[in-house]
Amino acid sequence: MKHLLFIFFIAINTAKAQSVYIYASQKIKGVEIPIERVDFDVFINDSLKKKFTSGNDGALGRISLEKGKYKIKISTLEYADGLNNEVIINESKTTNLVLNLIPLTAAQVEEKKKENKK
């Protein structure tokens, strides 16, 4: 009976979990194409939260957050930063966030490298 009660307690506590699942993609001729196997920095409200490598579907991963409104930015050298200033995280929900990124030219990549060194 103690084991059953413990399992029930875990189920109640995890039922209120909320998170955001981030996807990186780019639009080519109006079609969203996942950005695969690229390293990203993920910022939550301007603070570095995690580093992720995108999967074959462009997924960066799941981040658990408290209920509320967030500014989420992803950054990598090869693409312009992806930003959403109004991500709403609701209680007991997973929010899917797709950020469409624009590829940078070689000159823009070099400029971004210089900015990152500062």
SULURZI-V998929 format. One record per residue. N is the residue number from 1. RES is the residue in three letters. PHI is phi in degrees with one decimal (999 if undefined). Layout:
N|RES|PHI / N|RES|PHI
This chain:
1|MET|999 / 2|LYS|-61.9 / 3|HIS|-66.3 / 4|LEU|-64.4 / 5|LEU|-65.0 / 6|PHE|-64.1 / 7|ILE|-63.2 / 8|PHE|-63.3 / 9|PHE|-63.0 / 10|ILE|-63.0 / 11|ALA|-62.3 / 12|ILE|-67.0 / 13|ASN|-67.4 / 14|THR|-83.3 / 15|ALA|-66.4 / 16|LYS|-97.8 / 17|ALA|-73.6 / 18|GLN|-136.3 / 19|SER|-160.1 / 20|VAL|-123.3 / 21|TYR|-113.3 / 22|ILE|-103.4 / 23|TYR|-123.2 / 24|ALA|-109.1 / 25|SER|-148.2 / 26|GLN|-134.5 / 27|LYS|-95.2 / 28|ILE|-123.8 / 29|LYS|52.8 / 30|GLY|80.9 / 31|VAL|-110.6 / 32|GLU|-77.5 / 33|ILE|-112.7 / 34|PRO|-61.7 / 35|ILE|-91.4 / 36|GLU|-99.7 / 37|ARG|52.6 / 38|VAL|-121.4 / 39|ASP|-80.7 / 40|PHE|-126.8 / 41|ASP|-97.8 / 42|VAL|-112.2 / 43|PHE|-112.6 / 44|ILE|-114.7 / 45|ASN|49.4 / 46|ASP|70.1 / 47|SER|-112.4 / 48|LEU|-64.3 / 49|LYS|-98.3 / 50|LYS|-156.7 / 51|LYS|-114.7 / 52|PHE|-131.3 / 53|THR|-112.5 / 54|SER|-67.3 / 55|GLY|-87.3 / 56|ASN|-62.2 / 57|ASP|-99.3 / 58|GLY|82.9 / 59|ALA|-72.6 / 60|LEU|-95.1 / 61|GLY|131.3 / 62|ARG|-104.3 / 63|ILE|-122.5 / 64|SER|-79.6 / 65|LEU|-137.3 / 66|GLU|-73.3 / 67|LYS|-57.6 / 68|GLY|155.2 / 69|LYS|-109.8 / 70|TYR|-133.1 / 71|LYS|-105.2 / 72|ILE|-119.8 / 73|LYS|-130.5 / 74|ILE|-119.2 / 75|SER|-141.1 / 76|THR|-151.7 / 77|LEU|-68.9 / 78|GLU|-79.3 / 79|TYR|-132.4 / 80|ALA|-63.9 / 81|ASP|-62.1 / 82|GLY|-99.4 / 83|LEU|-140.7 / 84|ASN|-135.1 / 85|ASN|-82.3 / 86|GLU|-133.1 / 87|VAL|-87.9 / 88|ILE|-97.4 / 89|ILE|-104.6 / 90|ASN|-99.3 / 91|GLU|-64.1 / 92|SER|63.0 / 93|LYS|-133.4 / 94|THR|-106.9 / 95|THR|-98.3 / 96|ASN|-92.3 / 97|LEU|-122.1 / 98|VAL|-105.0 / 99|LEU|-110.5 / 100|ASN|-88.0 / 101|LEU|-108.3 / 102|ILE|-109.0 / 103|PRO|-63.8 / 104|LEU|-95.0 / 105|THR|-76.2 / 106|ALA|-59.3 / 107|ALA|-65.3 / 108|GLN|-66.8 / 109|VAL|-63.0 / 110|GLU|-62.5 / 111|GLU|-63.7 / 112|LYS|-65.1 / 113|LYS|-61.5 / 114|LYS|-63.8 / 115|GLU|-64.3 / 116|ASN|-69.3 / 117|LYS|-75.8 / 118|LYS|-70.9
